[in-house]
Amino acid sequence: MAMFQIGAEVFETLPTLCVGLVWAEGFDNSRPSPAAERALAAAISDAEVRLAGIKASEDPRVQPYREAFHALGMSPSRYPSSNIALLRRVAKGKGVGRINALVDLGNAVSIAHGLPLGVHVMSTPKSVLELRMSREGDVFVPLGSSEADPTLAPGELVYAEGNLVQTRRWTWRQSENGKTGPGATSALIPIDGFTDKNHDAVVAARDHLAALIVDAFGCKVAADLASVACPCVELSC
């Protein structure tokens, strides 16, 4: 089981925000997955064609996120959302390195649909993943570091589990504590979007990811959607 919640204050700035959710459990992430490798290779190949001759930031699919970052008081150029960062690598011919099967599947779906997507491993079965504004006492340890980032301040949109911030500046930078390693056996995966701009794309990406996970691992998955109409969601396989 997994719990997800969007803080009420988030909708004050992003009233049409919605988050597609995939909960997966009982998978073996320790071995390479041919299905994940094929999905990522296909997504990169298709994106190279789509982005030929343009910058990733010019892709129409990423414009809602650039607008949302501006609304949140953040520069989308300085703090690109994860979907833009991935597409930039593809557009520049840098490719996307393989990490592990589940993360590779997430990257494949993010690239294929042009949407930001994060893979979050929860510390306990009763943990709640929140999308909320940061507050006093929150801690963020950047990926690859062992020290907390002292620049985190209250009022920043973050993904968090308790007081541990898993992703800073919404979908910009991942934390060390929230990363998905080969030992992961369950994960909650949010896909961010907007009910008035790309709702159908979010649902399509959610269902695409769920199908890929089942194909790659043969495990149980559950899917749902959080929005202002239903900001708190419980997922159970």
Residue frames as a rotation matrix with the C-alpha (Angstrom) as fourth column:
MET 1
0.572 0.820 0.000 0.00
0.820 -0.572 0.000 0.00
0.000 0.000 -1.000 0.00
ALA 2
-0.650 -0.751 0.118 1.11
0.752 -0.658 -0.040 3.57
0.108 0.062 0.992 -0.67
MET 3
0.433 0.754 -0.495 -0.25
0.781 -0.588 -0.212 6.96
-0.451 -0.294 -0.843 0.32
PHE 4
-0.613 -0.568 0.549 0.07
0.763 -0.605 0.226 10.16
0.204 0.558 0.805 -1.69
GLN 5
0.389 0.751 -0.533 -1.10
0.836 -0.531 -0.138 13.66
-0.387 -0.392 -0.835 -0.85
ILE 6
-0.309 -0.383 0.870 -0.98
0.672 -0.735 -0.085 17.12
0.673 0.559 0.485 -2.43
GLY 7
-0.635 0.009 -0.772 -0.90
0.672 -0.488 -0.558 20.01
-0.382 -0.873 0.303 0.04
ALA 8
0.411 0.910 0.059 -3.84
0.846 -0.357 -0.396 22.41
-0.339 0.213 -0.916 -0.20
GLU 9
0.368 -0.317 -0.874 -1.46
-0.029 -0.944 0.330 25.36
-0.929 -0.096 -0.356 -0.51
VAL 10
-0.655 -0.648 0.389 -0.07
0.329 0.220 0.918 23.98
-0.681 0.729 0.069 -3.78
PHE 11
-0.157 0.696 0.701 -3.38
0.987 0.133 0.088 24.59
-0.032 0.706 -0.708 -5.54
GLU 12
0.521 0.287 -0.804 -3.22
0.380 -0.921 -0.083 28.29
-0.764 -0.263 -0.589 -4.66
THR 13
-0.165 -0.683 -0.712 -0.48
-0.534 -0.545 0.646 28.68
-0.829 0.487 -0.275 -7.28
LEU 14
-0.892 -0.145 -0.427 -1.18
-0.439 0.501 0.746 25.67
0.106 0.853 -0.511 -9.51
PRO 15
-0.265 0.883 0.387 -4.97
-0.797 0.026 -0.604 25.20
-0.543 -0.468 0.697 -9.31
THR 16
0.667 0.567 -0.483 -5.16
-0.745 0.526 -0.411 22.67
0.021 0.634 0.773 -12.16
LEU 17
-0.436 -0.899 -0.022 -2.25
-0.892 0.436 -0.124 20.52
0.121 -0.034 -0.992 -11.05
CYS 18
0.816 0.565 0.123 -2.82
-0.577 0.805 0.134 16.78
-0.024 -0.180 0.983 -11.31
VAL 19
-0.313 -0.935 0.164 -0.51
-0.933 0.335 0.129 13.85
-0.175 -0.112 -0.978 -10.62
GLY 20
0.587 0.381 -0.714 -0.78
-0.545 0.838 -0.001 10.43
0.599 0.390 0.700 -12.24
LEU 21
0.035 -0.522 0.852 0.32
-0.966 0.202 0.164 7.73
-0.258 -0.829 -0.497 -9.82
VAL 22
0.463 0.020 -0.886 1.75
-0.355 0.920 -0.165 4.25
0.812 0.391 0.433 -10.27
TRP 23
0.233 -0.358 0.904 2.45
-0.926 0.202 0.319 2.03
-0.297 -0.911 -0.285 -7.27
ALA 24
0.423 -0.185 -0.887 4.52
-0.443 0.812 -0.380 -1.09
0.790 0.554 0.262 -7.94
GLU 25
0.164 -0.385 0.908 5.50
-0.952 0.178 0.248 -3.77
-0.257 -0.906 -0.338 -5.45
GLY 26
0.555 0.003 0.832 7.09
-0.146 0.985 0.093 -7.19
-0.819 -0.173 0.547 -5.43
PHE 27
0.951 -0.264 -0.164 9.56
-0.151 0.068 -0.986 -6.57
0.271 0.962 0.025 -8.27
ASP 28
0.502 -0.865 0.004 13.21
0.647 0.379 0.662 -7.57
-0.574 -0.330 0.750 -8.57
ASN 29
0.988 -0.104 -0.113 15.23
-0.148 -0.843 -0.518 -4.51
-0.042 0.528 -0.848 -9.55
SER 30
0.399 -0.897 0.191 18.60
-0.354 0.041 0.934 -6.18
-0.846 -0.441 -0.301 -9.08
ARG 31
-0.218 -0.455 0.863 18.86
0.577 0.654 0.490 -7.70
-0.788 0.604 0.120 -12.55
PRO 32
-0.866 -0.091 -0.492 19.03
-0.321 -0.654 0.685 -6.14
-0.384 0.751 0.537 -16.02
SER 33
0.039 0.936 0.349 15.72
0.213 0.334 -0.918 -6.09
-0.976 0.110 -0.186 -17.89
PRO 34
-0.777 -0.291 0.559 15.70
0.575 0.036 0.818 -6.50
-0.258 0.956 0.140 -21.67
ALA 35
0.163 0.925 0.343 12.19
0.966 -0.221 0.135 -5.00
0.201 0.309 -0.929 -21.71
ALA 36
0.662 0.028 -0.749 13.42
0.395 -0.862 0.317 -1.86
-0.637 -0.506 -0.581 -19.93
GLU 37
-0.416 -0.894 -0.165 16.41
0.210 -0.272 0.939 -1.56
-0.885 0.356 0.301 -22.23
ARG 38
-0.566 0.279 0.776 14.18
0.823 0.127 0.554 -1.84
0.056 0.952 -0.301 -25.30
ALA 39
0.523 0.847 -0.096 11.72
0.853 -0.519 0.059 0.74
0.000 -0.113 -0.994 -23.97
LEU 40
0.421 -0.429 -0.799 14.44
0.197 -0.817 0.542 3.27
-0.885 -0.386 -0.259 -23.19
ALA 41
-0.669 -0.705 0.235 16.21
0.348 -0.018 0.937 2.76
-0.657 0.709 0.258 -26.53
ALA 42
-0.270 0.657 0.704 12.94
0.945 0.038 0.326 3.20
0.187 0.753 -0.630 -28.43
ALA 43
0.691 0.555 -0.463 12.03
0.663 -0.742 0.101 6.36
-0.288 -0.377 -0.880 -26.50
ILE 44
0.010 -0.788 -0.616 15.43
0.110 -0.612 0.784 7.90
-0.994 -0.076 0.081 -27.14
SER 45
-0.741 -0.290 0.606 15.28
0.578 0.184 0.795 7.04
-0.342 0.939 0.031 -30.85
ASP 46
0.129 0.887 0.444 11.82
0.965 -0.216 0.150 8.56
0.229 0.409 -0.883 -31.27
ALA 47
0.689 0.119 -0.715 12.78
0.456 -0.838 0.300 11.68
-0.563 -0.533 -0.631 -29.30
GLU 48
-0.413 -0.899 -0.149 15.86
0.340 -0.304 0.890 12.23
-0.845 0.317 0.431 -31.47
VAL 49
-0.581 0.297 0.758 13.57
0.788 -0.029 0.615 12.44
0.205 0.955 -0.217 -34.48
ARG 50
0.476 0.874 -0.100 11.04
0.862 -0.441 0.250 14.66
0.175 -0.205 -0.963 -32.70
LEU 51
0.661 -0.261 -0.704 13.68
0.310 -0.760 0.572 17.09
-0.684 -0.596 -0.421 -31.44
ALA 52
-0.134 -0.752 0.645 15.70
0.955 0.076 0.287 17.31
-0.265 0.654 0.708 -34.64
GLY 53
-0.395 -0.157 0.905 16.49
0.640 -0.754 0.149 20.95
0.659 0.638 0.399 -35.34
ILE 54
0.422 0.552 0.719 14.92
-0.179 -0.727 0.663 22.36
0.889 -0.408 -0.208 -32.15
LYS 55
-0.705 -0.577 0.413 15.85
-0.484 -0.035 -0.874 22.85
0.519 -0.816 -0.254 -28.51
ALA 56
-0.675 0.441 -0.591 14.23
0.620 0.774 -0.130 20.67
0.400 -0.454 -0.796 -25.86
SER 57
-0.692 0.383 -0.612 12.73
0.341 -0.574 -0.744 23.79
-0.636 -0.724 0.266 -24.30
GLU 58
-0.690 0.442 -0.574 10.84
-0.703 -0.597 0.386 24.42
-0.172 0.670 0.722 -27.57
ASP 59
-0.865 0.420 -0.274 8.98
0.305 0.875 0.376 21.10
0.398 0.242 -0.885 -27.42
PRO 60
-0.283 0.828 0.485 5.27
-0.469 -0.560 0.683 22.03
0.837 -0.034 0.546 -27.02
ARG 61
0.386 0.483 -0.786 4.82
0.337 0.720 0.607 19.31
0.859 -0.499 0.115 -24.40
VAL 62
-0.272 -0.579 -0.768 7.15
0.931 0.043 -0.362 21.01
0.243 -0.814 0.528 -21.91
GLN 63
-0.536 0.039 0.843 5.65
0.108 -0.988 0.114 24.51
0.837 0.152 0.526 -22.13
PRO 64
0.589 0.801 0.111 3.12
0.000 -0.138 0.990 23.97
0.808 -0.583 -0.081 -19.28
TYR 65
0.565 -0.443 -0.696 6.02
0.823 0.370 0.432 23.18
0.066 -0.816 0.574 -16.95
ARG 66
-0.582 -0.742 0.332 8.02
0.723 -0.660 -0.206 26.22
0.372 0.120 0.920 -17.96
GLU 67
-0.146 0.629 0.764 4.93
-0.119 -0.778 0.618 28.35
0.982 0.000 0.188 -17.27
ALA 68
0.793 0.475 -0.382 4.37
0.260 0.304 0.917 26.63
0.551 -0.826 0.118 -13.92
PHE 69
0.023 -0.863 -0.504 7.98
0.994 0.073 -0.079 27.19
0.106 -0.499 0.860 -12.85
HIS 70
-0.672 -0.196 0.714 7.57
0.260 -0.965 -0.020 30.89
0.694 0.173 0.699 -13.62
ALA 71
0.314 0.888 0.336 4.34
-0.171 -0.295 0.940 30.94
0.934 -0.352 0.060 -11.57
LEU 72
0.785 -0.083 -0.614 6.27
0.570 0.484 0.664 29.38
0.242 -0.871 0.427 -8.67
GLY 73
0.895 -0.445 -0.020 8.96
-0.416 -0.850 0.324 32.04
-0.162 -0.282 -0.946 -8.90
MET 74
0.191 -0.841 0.506 11.61
0.061 0.524 0.849 29.71
-0.980 -0.131 0.152 -10.32
SER 75
0.030 -0.272 -0.962 13.54
-0.922 -0.380 0.079 30.06
-0.387 0.884 -0.262 -13.55
PRO 76
0.850 0.324 0.414 12.84
-0.168 0.914 -0.370 27.04
-0.498 0.245 0.832 -15.80
SER 77
0.698 -0.685 -0.208 16.19
-0.252 0.036 -0.967 27.65
0.670 0.728 -0.148 -17.49
ARG 78
-0.226 -0.797 0.561 18.18
-0.852 -0.117 -0.510 27.62
0.472 -0.593 -0.653 -14.25
TYR 79
-0.613 0.120 0.781 16.08
-0.519 0.684 -0.512 24.88
-0.596 -0.719 -0.357 -12.66
PRO 80
-0.442 0.468 -0.765 14.80
-0.784 0.213 0.583 22.73
0.436 0.858 0.272 -15.53
SER 81
0.422 0.643 0.639 12.16
-0.812 0.581 -0.048 20.16
-0.402 -0.499 0.767 -14.66
SER 82
-0.187 -0.602 0.776 13.28
-0.264 0.792 0.551 16.57
-0.946 -0.102 -0.307 -15.04
ASN 83
0.541 0.433 0.721 11.48
0.540 0.479 -0.692 16.05
-0.645 0.764 0.025 -18.36
ILE 84
0.960 -0.235 -0.154 13.27
-0.279 -0.721 -0.634 19.03
0.037 0.652 -0.758 -19.92
ALA 85
0.185 -0.951 0.247 16.62
-0.826 -0.014 0.563 17.87
-0.532 -0.308 -0.788 -18.53
LEU 86
-0.024 -0.147 0.989 16.17
0.190 0.970 0.149 14.42
-0.982 0.191 0.005 -20.09
LEU 87
0.781 0.391 0.488 15.04
0.534 -0.010 -0.846 15.81
-0.325 0.920 -0.216 -23.42
ARG 88
0.753 -0.590 -0.292 17.99
-0.626 -0.779 -0.040 18.21
-0.203 0.213 -0.956 -23.46
ARG 89
-0.133 -0.831 0.541 20.39
-0.455 0.536 0.711 15.26
-0.881 -0.152 -0.449 -23.19
VAL 90
0.159 0.272 0.949 18.66
0.613 0.726 -0.311 13.53
-0.773 0.632 -0.051 -26.08
ALA 91
0.959 0.284 0.020 18.54
0.202 -0.630 -0.750 16.68
-0.200 0.723 -0.661 -28.22
LYS 92
0.519 -0.840 -0.159 22.29
-0.817 -0.542 0.197 17.20
-0.252 0.028 -0.967 -27.69
GLY 93
0.511 -0.276 -0.814 23.05
-0.448 0.722 -0.526 13.60
0.734 0.634 0.245 -28.65
LYS 94
-0.397 -0.708 0.584 24.26
-0.863 0.070 -0.501 12.68
0.314 -0.703 -0.638 -25.16
GLY 95
-0.252 0.379 -0.890 21.80
0.037 0.923 0.382 9.84
0.967 0.063 -0.247 -24.71
VAL 96
0.380 0.393 0.837 20.59
-0.855 -0.195 0.480 8.66
0.351 -0.899 0.262 -21.32
GLY 97
-0.631 -0.759 -0.161 22.67
-0.622 0.619 -0.480 6.29
0.464 -0.203 -0.863 -19.26
ARG 98
0.229 0.656 -0.720 21.20
0.032 0.734 0.679 3.05
0.973 -0.178 0.147 -17.92
ILE 99
-0.269 -0.247 0.931 20.75
-0.871 -0.350 -0.345 3.06
0.411 -0.904 -0.121 -14.14
ASN 100
-0.889 0.108 0.445 18.58
-0.086 0.915 -0.394 0.10
-0.449 -0.389 -0.804 -13.19
ALA 101
-0.762 0.544 0.351 15.48
0.625 0.474 0.620 -1.48
0.171 0.692 -0.702 -14.68
LEU 102
0.162 0.922 -0.353 12.79
0.953 -0.238 -0.185 0.54
-0.255 -0.307 -0.917 -12.85
VAL 103
0.035 -0.218 -0.975 14.52
0.096 -0.971 0.220 3.89
-0.995 -0.102 -0.013 -13.29
ASP 104
-0.921 -0.389 0.024 15.16
0.034 -0.017 0.999 3.09
-0.388 0.921 0.029 -16.94
LEU 105
-0.404 0.856 0.323 11.44
0.902 0.313 0.297 2.42
0.153 0.411 -0.899 -17.44
GLY 106
0.361 0.514 -0.778 10.60
0.668 -0.725 -0.169 5.72
-0.651 -0.459 -0.605 -15.77
ASN 107
-0.379 -0.588 -0.714 13.05
-0.134 -0.729 0.671 7.58
-0.916 0.350 0.198 -17.99
ALA 108
-0.895 0.075 0.440 11.64
0.434 0.378 0.818 5.84
-0.105 0.923 -0.371 -21.06
VAL 109
0.043 0.997 0.071 8.09
0.999 -0.045 0.027 6.98
0.030 0.070 -0.997 -20.28
SER 110
0.269 -0.014 -0.963 9.21
0.363 -0.925 0.115 10.50
-0.892 -0.380 -0.243 -19.36
ILE 111
-0.709 -0.616 -0.343 11.05
-0.120 -0.374 0.920 10.86
-0.695 0.694 0.191 -22.67
ALA 112
-0.773 0.424 0.472 8.30
0.634 0.480 0.607 9.24
0.031 0.768 -0.639 -24.72
HIS 113
0.224 0.974 0.024 5.54
0.955 -0.224 0.195 11.48
0.195 -0.021 -0.981 -23.33
GLY 114
-0.322 -0.443 0.837 7.56
0.343 -0.878 -0.333 14.60
0.882 0.179 0.435 -22.50
LEU 115
0.661 0.652 0.372 6.33
-0.180 -0.343 0.922 14.59
0.728 -0.677 -0.109 -18.89
PRO 116
-0.340 -0.773 0.535 8.21
-0.777 -0.089 -0.623 14.83
0.530 -0.628 -0.570 -15.57
LEU 117
0.721 0.496 -0.484 8.25
-0.210 0.822 0.530 11.58
0.660 -0.280 0.697 -13.65
GLY 118
-0.185 -0.793 0.581 9.95
-0.907 -0.091 -0.412 10.53
0.379 -0.603 -0.702 -10.43
VAL 119
0.274 0.184 -0.944 10.60
0.092 0.972 0.216 7.10
0.957 -0.146 0.249 -8.92
HIS 120
-0.092 -0.219 0.971 10.34
-0.852 -0.487 -0.190 7.21
0.515 -0.845 -0.142 -5.12
VAL 121
-0.224 -0.040 -0.974 11.21
0.350 0.929 -0.119 4.42
0.910 -0.368 -0.194 -2.71
MET 122
0.465 0.495 0.734 9.36
-0.512 -0.526 0.679 4.89
0.722 -0.692 0.009 0.59
SER 123
-0.523 -0.799 0.297 11.08
-0.681 0.182 -0.709 4.13
0.512 -0.573 -0.639 3.90
THR 124
-0.866 0.309 0.393 8.13
-0.099 0.664 -0.741 2.33
-0.490 -0.681 -0.545 5.49
PRO 125
-0.679 0.664 0.314 4.80
0.695 0.443 0.566 0.88
0.237 0.602 -0.762 4.28
LYS 126
0.267 0.834 -0.483 2.96
0.934 -0.347 -0.081 3.59
-0.235 -0.430 -0.872 6.23
SER 127
-0.620 -0.580 -0.529 4.93
0.424 -0.815 0.396 6.50
-0.660 0.021 0.751 4.78
VAL 128
0.602 0.795 0.071 3.15
0.568 -0.364 -0.738 9.23
-0.561 0.485 -0.671 2.87
LEU 129
-0.572 -0.704 0.421 4.68
0.806 -0.388 0.447 10.88
-0.151 0.596 0.789 -0.19
GLU 130
0.399 0.708 -0.583 3.60
0.594 -0.683 -0.424 14.51
-0.699 -0.177 -0.693 -0.24
LEU 131
-0.335 -0.386 0.860 3.77
0.820 -0.569 0.064 17.21
0.464 0.727 0.507 -2.87
ARG 132
0.713 0.538 -0.451 3.79
0.702 -0.557 0.445 20.35
-0.012 -0.633 -0.774 -0.73
MET 133
0.611 -0.519 0.597 5.61
-0.247 -0.842 -0.479 23.54
0.752 0.145 -0.643 0.11
SER 134
-0.166 -0.767 -0.620 8.79
0.570 0.439 -0.695 23.10
0.805 -0.469 0.364 2.14
ARG 135
0.794 0.461 0.395 8.77
-0.089 -0.555 0.827 24.19
0.601 -0.692 -0.400 5.76
GLU 136
0.121 -0.748 0.652 11.06
-0.944 -0.290 -0.158 24.71
0.308 -0.597 -0.741 8.74
GLY 137
0.108 -0.182 0.977 12.80
-0.668 0.715 0.207 21.50
-0.737 -0.675 -0.044 9.75
ASP 138
0.975 0.216 0.048 12.82
-0.101 0.626 -0.774 19.95
-0.197 0.750 0.632 6.28
VAL 139
0.061 -0.991 0.120 16.08
-0.368 0.090 0.925 18.32
-0.928 -0.100 -0.360 5.18
PHE 140
0.969 0.157 -0.189 17.38
-0.228 0.292 -0.929 17.76
-0.091 0.943 0.319 1.67
VAL 141
0.066 -0.956 0.286 20.49
-0.188 0.270 0.944 15.68
-0.980 -0.116 -0.162 0.95
PRO 142
0.334 0.086 -0.939 21.41
-0.907 -0.242 -0.345 16.02
-0.257 0.966 -0.003 -2.75
LEU 143
0.998 0.036 0.043 21.92
-0.018 0.930 -0.367 12.88
-0.053 0.365 0.929 -4.81
GLY 144
0.476 -0.877 -0.072 25.48
0.441 0.309 -0.843 11.66
0.761 0.369 0.533 -4.36
SER 145
-0.263 -0.538 0.800 26.07
-0.432 -0.676 -0.597 13.67
0.862 -0.503 -0.055 -1.17
SER 146
-0.228 0.174 -0.958 26.04
0.767 0.638 -0.067 12.86
0.600 -0.750 -0.279 2.54
GLU 147
-0.847 -0.126 -0.516 25.48
0.441 -0.710 -0.550 16.43
-0.297 -0.693 0.657 3.70
ALA 148
0.203 0.978 -0.043 22.21
0.862 -0.199 -0.467 18.35
-0.465 0.058 -0.883 3.89
ASP 149
-0.343 -0.231 0.911 21.82
0.757 -0.642 0.122 21.28
0.556 0.731 0.395 1.51
PRO 150
-0.546 0.087 -0.833 21.73
0.695 -0.509 -0.508 24.47
-0.468 -0.856 0.218 3.61
THR 151
-0.986 0.128 -0.108 20.04
-0.166 -0.836 0.523 26.49
-0.023 0.534 0.845 0.83
LEU 152
-0.450 0.883 -0.134 16.66
0.610 0.413 0.676 24.78
0.653 0.222 -0.724 1.27
ALA 153
-0.979 0.187 0.085 14.21
-0.198 -0.752 -0.628 27.34
-0.054 -0.632 0.773 2.64
PRO 154
-0.413 0.900 0.140 10.49
0.437 0.331 -0.837 27.27
-0.799 -0.285 -0.530 3.50
GLY 155
0.230 0.690 -0.686 8.04
-0.320 -0.612 -0.723 27.93
-0.919 0.386 0.080 0.69
GLU 156
-0.537 -0.463 -0.705 9.58
-0.825 0.115 0.553 25.83
-0.175 0.879 -0.444 -2.09
LEU 157
0.605 0.776 -0.176 7.49
-0.796 0.585 -0.155 23.21
-0.017 0.234 0.972 -3.89
VAL 158
-0.551 -0.834 0.035 8.92
-0.833 0.547 -0.082 19.80
0.049 -0.075 -0.996 -3.00
TYR 159
0.453 0.498 -0.740 8.20
-0.248 0.867 0.432 16.12
0.856 -0.013 0.516 -2.89
ALA 160
-0.439 -0.603 0.666 8.72
-0.794 -0.087 -0.602 14.94
0.421 -0.793 -0.441 0.69
GLU 161
0.224 0.411 -0.883 8.36
0.277 0.842 0.463 11.97
0.934 -0.348 0.075 2.99
GLY 162
0.497 -0.021 -0.868 7.97
0.860 -0.124 0.495 13.35
-0.118 -0.992 -0.043 6.49
ASN 163
0.766 -0.272 -0.583 10.65
-0.127 -0.952 0.278 16.02
-0.631 -0.139 -0.764 6.86
LEU 164
-0.318 -0.880 0.352 12.91
0.251 0.280 0.927 14.41
-0.914 0.383 0.132 4.27
VAL 165
0.406 0.402 -0.821 12.69
-0.622 -0.536 -0.571 16.24
-0.669 0.742 0.032 0.95
GLN 166
0.214 -0.271 0.939 12.96
0.445 0.882 0.153 13.75
-0.870 0.385 0.309 -1.90
THR 167
-0.102 -0.249 0.963 12.88
0.980 -0.189 0.055 16.25
0.168 0.950 0.264 -4.77
ARG 168
-0.371 -0.108 -0.922 13.72
0.448 -0.891 -0.076 19.94
-0.813 -0.441 0.379 -4.59
ARG 169
-0.588 0.170 -0.791 12.10
-0.541 -0.810 0.227 22.66
-0.602 0.561 0.568 -6.67
TRP 170
0.410 0.903 -0.129 9.22
-0.799 0.287 -0.528 20.36
-0.440 0.320 0.839 -7.60
THR 171
0.932 -0.025 0.361 10.79
0.168 0.914 -0.369 18.10
-0.321 0.404 0.857 -10.24
TRP 172
0.734 -0.666 -0.134 14.27
-0.618 -0.573 -0.538 19.60
0.281 0.477 -0.832 -10.48
ARG 173
-0.265 -0.952 -0.152 16.73
-0.684 0.296 -0.666 17.69
0.680 -0.072 -0.730 -8.28
GLN 174
0.603 0.477 -0.640 16.48
-0.034 0.816 0.577 14.30
0.797 -0.326 0.508 -6.57
SER 175
0.461 -0.395 0.794 17.71
-0.886 -0.244 0.394 13.45
0.038 -0.886 -0.463 -3.07
GLU 176
-0.608 -0.741 -0.286 20.08
-0.664 0.672 -0.328 10.75
0.435 -0.010 -0.901 -1.89
ASN 177
-0.756 0.319 0.572 17.48
-0.346 0.546 -0.763 9.24
-0.556 -0.774 -0.302 0.46
GLY 178
0.239 0.969 -0.061 14.82
-0.522 0.075 -0.850 9.02
-0.819 0.235 0.524 -2.26
LYS 179
-0.281 -0.393 -0.876 16.86
-0.960 0.110 0.259 7.32
-0.005 0.913 -0.408 -4.96
THR 180
0.789 0.583 0.194 15.88
-0.552 0.811 -0.193 3.94
-0.270 0.045 0.962 -6.36
GLY 181
-0.270 -0.963 -0.011 18.61
-0.920 0.255 0.299 1.34
-0.285 0.091 -0.954 -6.19
PRO 182
-0.468 0.021 -0.883 18.88
-0.552 0.774 0.311 -2.29
0.690 0.633 -0.351 -7.31
GLY 183
-0.962 0.058 -0.266 17.58
0.234 0.675 -0.699 -3.47
0.139 -0.735 -0.664 -3.93
ALA 184
-0.633 0.774 0.001 14.24
-0.721 -0.589 -0.365 -1.70
-0.281 -0.232 0.931 -4.28
THR 185
-0.906 0.393 0.155 11.16
0.418 0.889 0.189 -3.97
-0.063 0.236 -0.970 -4.29
SER 186
0.212 0.977 0.030 8.43
0.967 -0.205 -0.152 -1.31
-0.143 0.061 -0.988 -4.18
ALA 187
-0.855 -0.489 -0.174 8.12
0.448 -0.864 0.228 2.27
-0.262 0.117 0.958 -5.41
LEU 188
0.337 0.914 -0.225 5.62
0.650 -0.399 -0.647 5.08
-0.681 0.071 -0.729 -5.88
ILE 189
-0.683 -0.603 0.411 5.92
0.682 -0.327 0.654 6.94
-0.261 0.727 0.635 -9.17
PRO 190
0.249 0.772 -0.585 4.19
0.378 -0.633 -0.675 10.33
-0.892 -0.052 -0.449 -9.68
ILE 191
-0.521 -0.279 0.807 3.72
0.853 -0.187 0.487 11.87
0.015 0.942 0.335 -13.13
ASP 192
-0.397 0.306 -0.866 2.98
0.375 -0.807 -0.457 15.60
-0.838 -0.506 0.205 -12.96
GLY 193
-0.720 0.194 0.666 0.57
0.627 -0.230 0.745 17.45
0.297 0.954 0.044 -15.22
PHE 194
-0.857 0.449 -0.252 -2.45
-0.290 -0.826 -0.483 19.74
-0.425 -0.341 0.839 -15.43
THR 195
-0.308 0.825 0.475 -6.13
0.513 0.564 -0.647 18.92
-0.802 0.044 -0.596 -15.83
ASP 196
0.638 0.628 -0.446 -6.64
0.031 -0.600 -0.800 21.78
-0.769 0.497 -0.402 -18.29
LYS 197
0.288 -0.619 -0.730 -3.52
-0.888 -0.459 0.039 21.25
-0.359 0.637 -0.682 -20.42
ASN 198
-0.319 -0.509 -0.800 -2.36
-0.777 0.623 -0.086 17.66
0.542 0.594 -0.594 -20.62
HIS 199
0.043 0.437 0.898 -4.63
-0.883 0.437 -0.171 15.49
-0.467 -0.786 0.405 -18.48
ASP 200
0.921 0.376 -0.096 -5.00
-0.371 0.779 -0.506 12.85
-0.116 0.502 0.857 -21.20
ALA 201
0.336 -0.885 -0.323 -1.23
-0.399 0.177 -0.900 12.72
0.853 0.431 -0.293 -21.71
VAL 202
-0.386 -0.440 0.811 -0.70
-0.912 0.052 -0.406 12.16
0.136 -0.897 -0.421 -17.98
VAL 203
0.413 0.632 0.656 -3.22
-0.673 0.696 -0.248 9.32
-0.613 -0.339 0.713 -17.92
ALA 204
0.907 -0.106 -0.406 -1.67
-0.284 0.557 -0.780 7.79
0.309 0.824 0.475 -21.05
ALA 205
-0.056 -0.998 0.029 1.83
-0.601 0.010 -0.799 7.98
0.797 -0.062 -0.601 -19.55
ARG 206
-0.194 0.072 0.978 0.59
-0.943 0.260 -0.206 6.50
-0.269 -0.963 0.018 -16.27
ASP 207
0.729 0.574 0.373 -1.03
-0.448 0.812 -0.374 3.55
-0.518 0.106 0.849 -18.03
HIS 208
0.687 -0.581 -0.437 1.97
-0.355 0.256 -0.899 3.11
0.634 0.772 -0.031 -20.33
LEU 209
-0.301 -0.849 0.435 4.32
-0.820 -0.003 -0.573 2.94
0.488 -0.529 -0.695 -17.35
ALA 210
0.090 0.412 0.907 2.09
-0.827 0.539 -0.163 0.51
-0.555 -0.735 0.389 -15.47
ALA 211
0.949 0.303 -0.092 2.00
-0.294 0.733 -0.613 -1.80
-0.118 0.609 0.785 -18.49
LEU 212
0.361 -0.898 -0.251 5.77
-0.459 0.064 -0.886 -1.62
0.812 0.435 -0.390 -18.96
ILE 213
-0.318 -0.470 0.824 6.39
-0.945 0.088 -0.315 -2.47
0.075 -0.878 -0.472 -15.30
VAL 214
0.483 0.570 0.665 4.12
-0.580 0.777 -0.244 -5.51
-0.655 -0.268 0.706 -15.48
ASP 215
0.937 -0.144 -0.318 5.82
-0.216 0.477 -0.852 -6.62
0.275 0.867 0.415 -18.71
ALA 216
0.115 -0.992 0.044 9.33
-0.578 -0.103 -0.809 -6.15
0.808 0.068 -0.586 -17.29
PHE 217
-0.685 -0.461 0.564 8.80
-0.697 0.188 -0.692 -7.57
0.213 -0.867 -0.450 -13.80
GLY 218
-0.344 0.654 -0.674 5.53
0.144 0.746 0.650 -9.47
0.928 0.127 -0.351 -13.77
CYS 219
-0.899 -0.054 -0.434 4.71
0.437 -0.055 -0.898 -7.72
0.024 -0.997 0.073 -10.50
LYS 220
0.109 0.980 -0.167 1.60
0.991 -0.120 -0.055 -6.08
-0.074 -0.159 -0.984 -9.06
VAL 221
-0.920 -0.326 0.218 0.79
0.346 -0.936 0.058 -2.46
0.185 0.128 0.974 -9.88
ALA 222
0.126 0.946 -0.298 -1.93
0.922 -0.223 -0.317 0.02
-0.366 -0.235 -0.900 -8.99
ALA 223
-0.772 -0.355 0.528 -2.70
0.571 -0.753 0.328 3.32
0.280 0.554 0.784 -10.72
ASP 224
0.260 0.847 -0.464 -4.67
0.918 -0.366 -0.153 6.45
-0.299 -0.386 -0.872 -9.81
LEU 225
-0.255 -0.275 0.927 -4.82
0.591 -0.803 -0.076 10.21
0.765 0.529 0.367 -10.26
ALA 226
-0.123 0.158 -0.980 -4.58
0.901 -0.395 -0.177 12.99
-0.415 -0.905 -0.094 -7.64
SER 227
-0.459 0.043 0.887 -5.95
0.504 -0.810 0.300 16.50
0.732 0.585 0.350 -8.21
VAL 228
-0.848 0.191 0.494 -7.76
-0.454 -0.742 -0.494 19.27
0.272 -0.643 0.716 -6.36
ALA 229
0.173 0.976 -0.135 -10.88
-0.787 0.220 0.577 17.07
0.592 0.006 0.806 -6.51
CYS 230
0.974 0.052 -0.219 -9.02
0.068 0.860 0.506 14.19
0.215 -0.508 0.834 -4.84
PRO 231
0.465 -0.852 0.241 -5.75
-0.710 -0.522 -0.473 15.41
0.528 0.049 -0.848 -3.28
CYS 232
-0.274 -0.528 0.804 -5.19
-0.884 0.467 0.005 12.37
-0.378 -0.709 -0.595 -1.06
VAL 233
0.465 0.362 -0.808 -4.91
-0.750 0.646 -0.142 8.94
0.471 0.672 0.572 -2.69
GLU 234
0.014 -0.419 0.908 -4.32
-0.680 0.661 0.316 5.47
-0.733 -0.622 -0.276 -1.28
LEU 235
0.226 -0.029 -0.974 -2.99
-0.887 0.408 -0.218 2.85
0.403 0.913 0.066 -3.69
SER 236
-0.090 -0.212 0.973 -3.09
-0.652 0.751 0.103 -0.88
-0.753 -0.625 -0.206 -3.02
CYS 237
-0.598 -0.209 -0.773 -2.29
-0.765 0.435 0.475 -3.75
0.237 0.876 -0.420 -5.36
